[in-house]
Amino acid sequence: MALGTVSVRRIAVVGGGPAGLMAAEVLSAAGLRADVFDAMPSVGRKFLLAGRGGLNLTHSEAADLFLSRYGARQREVGGWLEEFGPAQLRAWAQGLGIETFVGSSGRVFPQEMKAAPLLRAWLHRLRDAGVVFHARHRWRGWADDGHTLRFTTPAGEVAVKADAVVLALGGGSWARLGSDGAWLPLLAERGVAVQTLRPANCGFDVAWSDHLRQRFAGTPVKTVGAAFAVPDGSCIEREGEFLITAHGVEGSLIYALSTPLRDCIEATGSAILRIDLAPGRDVQRLTADLSHPRGRDSLSNHLRRRAGIDGVKAALLHEFAAADDLATPARLAALIKSLPLRLIAPRPLDEAISSAGGVDFTALEENLMLRELPGIFCAGEMLDWEAPTGGYLLTACFASGRAAGRGVLHWLAAANVER
């Protein structure tokens, strides 16, 4: 039977972020009734906050490099991106009247930089297509029959029956915006394989001295390199900025390395991130410059004049260098180029930009339907994949929502044929 003949069916989409809304768009475009349920007073709250400083929608880099950002989940995410990758996402935004541009870093932004205009245009189109929104509906699992969905609302509990369900409930970070991971035990109780939620794109704790914490918390460390030796013997290197916090470090440079750093801490109890305080200057040149007689200069002035090290960079150097290191030009130069920063724990999950873990891919069929629960599909960050910031997270969330919506259509069509 053709897909268009199932227009009387009702599909429940639980979660109103990018993945859920994209699934609803696919379903409504096929003539089905899509009802979107969200625990918050309005949909897309995390999406709006993520775009507050400029919505990084996707990235313009080559497809193979883009795909590599998904690490161990390249095969799974790659399937979604074949259907709806960065180019298709930009074209989709243009269809909403949102023009995009490529920034100097290769990241793609809306012309107005904000998430709100895109979300407004999208919701307007979804409502015109017949999508129905139900705010303040928090999913609580299933009723005793195992099929009816239960929601708590300000008016009490409600029950919802649907022909299929798309769960797009987010990960475990930013609980105040609805992504609290409360769905994980509900699925585990039904026999769905799940992985513990862990922080991703997160900051880390460092055992700062009281002096550094009190003097420099909130200070950015600009234009440095970072290197991390992973257990397989390779070394990951990045360049950028990070921020000193009262607890440790965070910021774009740290987030870019957060997955291997977190995994190392889980395995060994800590991770050593080596910071290059003077990228672009080799250790031989630094040694020669620092070997110039100081005369009456203090060490601080000597470091500033000869190595360009002052402020927070000088404070970091003093934090980890012994007196003999500071007095020996070769050892001082070596520390400037490779300062060992010991990270002792990732920051709590609720502080992270995103999360790892969630529904294991072994629990899913190719169309993102749960093997243990036919007719229940999953999408977005609640699946066990992760990616760095830079548009990769959003792109895969959109793409997975589209994949789940298409999965529903194919499953319903197959079910009709079997009847």
C-alpha positions in Angstrom: 0.0 0.0 0.0 1.4 3.5 -0.8 2.6 5.7 2.0 0.1 8.3 1.2 -2.8 6.0 2.2 -1.8 5.9 5.9 -2.7 9.5 6.5 -5.0 8.7 9.4 -2.2 7.3 11.5 -1.0 9.2 14.5 2.7 9.4 15.4 4.0 10.6 18.7 7.3 12.4 18.7 8.6 12.8 22.2 11.1 15.6 22.4 11.1 19.0 20.6 14.7 19.5 19.8 16.2 19.5 16.3 16.0 15.7 16.0 12.4 15.5 17.1 11.3 18.4 15.0 13.0 17.0 11.9 11.3 13.7 12.4 7.9 15.5 12.7 8.6 17.3 9.5 9.3 14.1 7.6 6.1 12.5 9.0 3.8 15.4 8.4 5.2 15.8 4.8 4.1 12.2 4.2 0.5 13.1 5.3 0.7 11.6 8.8 -0.4 13.3 11.9 2.6 14.1 14.1 2.1 15.2 17.7 5.2 16.6 19.4 5.4 16.3 23.2 8.0 18.2 25.2 8.6 18.6 28.9 9.4 22.3 28.7 7.0 25.2 28.2 8.2 25.6 24.6 10.3 23.5 22.2 13.9 24.0 21.1 15.1 25.5 24.3 18.6 23.9 24.2 18.8 24.8 20.5 18.1 28.4 21.3 20.6 28.6 24.1 23.3 26.9 22.0 22.8 29.5 19.3 22.9 32.5 21.7 26.5 33.4 20.9 26.0 32.6 17.2 24.4 29.4 15.8 27.0 27.1 14.4 24.7 25.1 12.2 27.2 22.9 10.4 30.7 22.8 8.9 32.1 23.3 5.4 35.1 20.9 5.5 35.5 17.9 3.1 33.1 15.0 3.6 35.8 12.5 4.7 37.2 14.9 7.3 33.7 15.8 8.5 32.8 12.2 8.9 36.0 11.5 10.9 34.7 13.8 13.7 32.3 11.0 14.8 35.1 8.7 15.8 33.9 5.1 16.5 30.4 5.9 15.2 31.4 7.0 11.7 29.6 4.1 10.0 26.3 4.7 11.8 26.3 8.5 11.5 27.7 8.3 8.0 24.5 6.6 6.9 22.4 9.5 8.2 24.7 12.0 6.6 24.5 10.4 3.2 20.8 11.4 3.1 21.1 14.7 4.9 24.6 16.1 5.3 25.9 19.7 5.6 24.9 20.7 2.0 21.4 19.4 2.5 21.1 21.1 5.8 22.1 24.5 4.3 19.6 24.0 1.5 16.9 23.1 4.0 17.7 26.3 6.0 17.5 28.3 2.8 14.1 26.8 2.2 13.0 28.4 5.5 14.3 31.8 4.3 17.5 31.5 6.3 20.6 32.2 4.3 23.9 30.9 5.7 27.6 31.8 5.3 30.9 30.1 5.9 33.1 31.7 8.6 36.9 32.0 8.5 37.2 28.8 10.5 35.0 26.8 8.0 32.0 26.8 10.3 28.6 27.6 8.8 26.3 30.2 10.4 23.0 31.8 9.6 23.4 35.3 8.2 21.7 36.7 11.3 23.9 34.4 13.5 20.9 33.6 15.8 18.9 30.4 16.3 15.6 32.2 17.0 14.7 33.3 13.4 15.3 29.8 12.1 13.3 28.1 14.8 10.4 30.6 14.4 10.2 29.9 10.6 10.5 26.2 11.2 7.7 26.0 13.7 5.5 28.1 11.5 6.0 25.7 8.7 5.4 22.6 10.9 2.2 24.0 12.3 1.0 24.8 8.8 1.7 21.2 7.9 -0.5 20.0 10.7 2.0 19.2 13.4 0.5 19.5 16.9 2.6 20.6 19.8 2.0 19.6 23.4 4.1 21.6 25.9 4.7 20.7 29.6 4.3 17.0 28.8 7.0 15.0 30.6 7.3 11.4 29.4 7.0 8.8 32.1 7.2 5.6 30.1 4.3 3.2 29.3 1.1 2.2 30.9 0.5 -1.4 32.1 -0.5 -2.4 28.5 3.1 -1.8 27.4 2.0 0.4 24.5 0.2 3.5 25.8 2.5 6.4 26.5 2.3 8.1 29.9 2.9 11.8 30.4 2.7 14.0 33.4 1.3 17.6 32.9 0.4 20.5 35.1 -3.2 19.2 34.9 -2.3 15.6 35.8 -1.3 12.5 34.0 -2.4 11.8 30.4 -2.3 8.7 28.3 -1.5 8.8 24.6 -1.9 6.0 22.1 0.0 6.2 18.8 0.7 4.0 15.8 4.5 4.7 16.1 6.7 6.7 18.4 9.9 8.7 17.8 11.9 9.3 21.0 14.2 12.3 20.7 14.8 13.1 24.3 18.3 14.5 24.2 21.3 13.4 26.3 22.0 14.0 29.9 23.5 17.5 29.9 21.6 20.8 30.5 18.9 19.3 32.7 17.3 22.7 33.2 16.4 22.8 29.5 14.9 19.3 29.5 17.9 17.1 28.7 18.2 15.2 32.0 18.6 11.6 30.8 15.6 10.5 32.9 14.5 8.3 30.0 17.5 5.9 30.3 16.1 3.7 33.1 12.7 3.6 31.4 14.2 2.0 28.3 16.5 -0.2 30.3 13.5 -1.6 32.2 12.1 -2.7 28.8 15.2 -4.6 27.9 16.8 -1.9 25.7 20.6 -2.0 25.8 21.9 1.4 27.0 25.3 2.9 27.9 25.9 5.1 30.9 25.6 8.8 30.0 29.0 10.6 30.3 30.0 14.2 29.8 31.3 15.2 26.3 32.6 18.6 25.1 33.3 19.3 28.8 35.7 21.0 31.1 38.1 19.3 33.5 39.2 19.6 37.1 42.8 20.7 37.9 44.2 20.9 41.4 45.1 24.6 41.2 47.0 26.3 44.0 44.9 28.9 45.9 47.0 31.7 44.4 46.3 30.7 40.8 42.6 30.0 41.5 42.0 33.3 43.2 44.0 35.4 40.9 43.2 33.9 37.5 39.9 32.1 37.6 37.9 33.4 34.6 41.0 34.4 32.6 41.4 33.2 29.0 44.7 31.6 27.9 45.0 32.7 24.3 46.9 31.2 21.3 48.4 28.1 22.8 49.0 24.6 21.5 47.8 21.4 23.2 49.0 17.8 22.7 47.7 14.6 24.2 49.4 11.2 23.8 46.7 8.6 23.5 47.3 5.0 24.6 47.8 3.7 21.0 51.0 5.7 20.8 49.6 8.5 18.6 49.5 12.1 19.6 46.5 14.5 19.1 47.5 18.1 18.6 45.4 21.2 18.5 45.8 25.0 18.7 43.4 27.5 20.2 42.3 29.0 23.5 41.0 27.8 26.8 39.7 29.3 30.0 41.0 29.0 33.6 38.1 28.3 36.0 37.9 28.0 39.7 37.8 24.2 39.2 40.2 23.7 36.3 40.0 24.4 32.6 37.3 24.6 29.9 36.8 26.2 26.5 37.1 25.3 22.8 40.6 23.9 22.9 39.7 21.6 25.8 36.4 20.6 24.3 38.2 19.5 21.1 40.2 17.0 23.1 37.6 16.1 25.7 36.8 12.6 24.5 40.3 11.0 24.7 41.0 13.0 27.9 37.8 11.7 29.6 38.5 8.2 28.5 42.1 8.3 29.8 40.9 9.6 33.2 38.3 6.8 33.4 41.0 4.3 32.6 43.9 5.6 34.7 42.6 8.2 37.1 44.1 11.3 35.4 45.3 12.6 32.1 48.3 14.8 31.2 47.6 17.5 28.6 50.8 19.2 27.4 50.4 22.9 26.7 52.6 24.9 24.3 52.7 28.4 25.7 54.6 29.7 22.7 53.4 28.1 19.5 55.4 29.1 16.5 58.7 29.4 18.4 60.9 26.3 18.6 62.6 25.1 21.7 66.1 25.9 20.4 65.2 29.5 19.7 63.6 29.8 23.1 66.6 28.4 24.8 68.9 30.8 23.1 66.6 33.8 23.9 66.3 32.8 27.5 70.1 32.3 27.8 70.7 36.0 27.4 71.9 37.5 30.7 69.1 38.9 32.8 71.1 41.7 34.3 68.8 43.5 36.7 65.7 42.2 35.1 63.3 40.1 37.2 62.4 36.7 36.0 59.0 38.0 35.0 60.4 40.7 32.8 62.9 38.3 31.4 60.2 35.9 30.4 58.1 38.7 28.9 60.9 40.2 26.9 62.7 37.1 25.7 59.8 34.6 25.4 56.6 36.7 25.3 55.4 34.9 28.4 53.5 37.1 30.9 50.1 37.3 32.7 48.3 34.0 33.0 50.9 32.2 30.9 53.6 33.1 33.4 51.3 32.1 36.2 50.8 28.7 34.7 54.6 28.3 34.2 55.2 29.1 37.9 52.4 26.8 38.9 54.1 23.7 37.5 57.9 24.6 37.3 60.4 23.9 40.0 62.9 26.5 41.1 65.7 24.7 39.2 63.6 24.6 36.0 63.1 28.4 36.2 66.8 28.9 36.7 67.9 26.7 33.7 67.2 28.2 30.2 67.0 24.8 28.5 64.6 23.3 31.0 62.6 26.5 31.1 62.3 26.5 27.3 61.2 22.9 27.4 58.5 23.6 29.9 57.2 26.6 27.9 56.8 24.3 24.9 55.4 21.3 26.8 53.9 22.3 30.2 52.3 19.2 31.8 48.7 20.0 32.9 47.3 17.2 35.0 43.5 16.8 34.6 41.9 14.8 37.4 38.2 14.6 36.5 35.8 15.7 33.9 33.3 18.3 35.1 29.8 17.0 36.0 27.5 15.8 33.2 25.0 18.7 33.7 27.8 21.2 32.9 28.8 19.5 29.7 27.8 20.8 26.3 26.7 17.4 25.2 26.9 13.8 26.4 28.2 10.4 25.3 26.4 7.1 26.0 22.7 6.4 25.7 20.9 3.9 23.5 23.4 1.4 22.3 23.4 0.9 18.5 23.1 -2.9 19.1 19.6 -2.1 20.3 18.6 -0.6 17.0 17.7 -1.8 13.6 19.1 0.0 10.6 16.0 2.3 10.5 16.7 3.4 14.1 13.8 1.3 15.5 14.4 -0.5 18.8 14.7 -4.2 18.4 12.9 -4.9 21.7 10.1 -2.4 21.0 8.8 -2.5 17.5 7.3 0.8 16.4 9.5 2.8 18.8 12.3 4.8 17.1 15.1 6.8 18.6 17.0 9.9 17.3 19.4 12.6 18.3 21.7 12.8 21.2 20.0 10.0 23.2 21.8 7.6 20.9 25.3 6.5 21.8 27.5 8.7 19.6 29.4 11.9 20.2 31.1 14.6 18.3 33.0 17.8 18.9 31.5 21.3 18.7 31.8 23.0 15.3 28.4 22.1 13.8 28.9 18.4 14.0 26.6 17.8 16.9 23.7 19.7 15.3 24.2 18.2 11.8 24.0 14.7 13.1 21.0 15.5 15.3 19.1 16.9 12.3 20.1 13.9 10.1 19.2 11.3 12.7 15.8 12.9 13.2 15.2 12.7 9.4 16.4 9.0 9.4 14.1 8.1 12.2 11.1 9.8 10.5 11.9 7.9 7.3 12.2 4.7 9.3 8.7 5.2 10.6 7.3 5.6 7.1 9.0 2.5 5.9 7.9 0.5 8.9 4.3 1.6 8.5 4.4 0.8 4.8 5.7 -2.7 5.4 3.1 -3.3 8.1 0.3 -2.3 5.7 1.7 -4.6 3.0 1.8 -7.5 5.5 -1.9 -6.9 6.4 
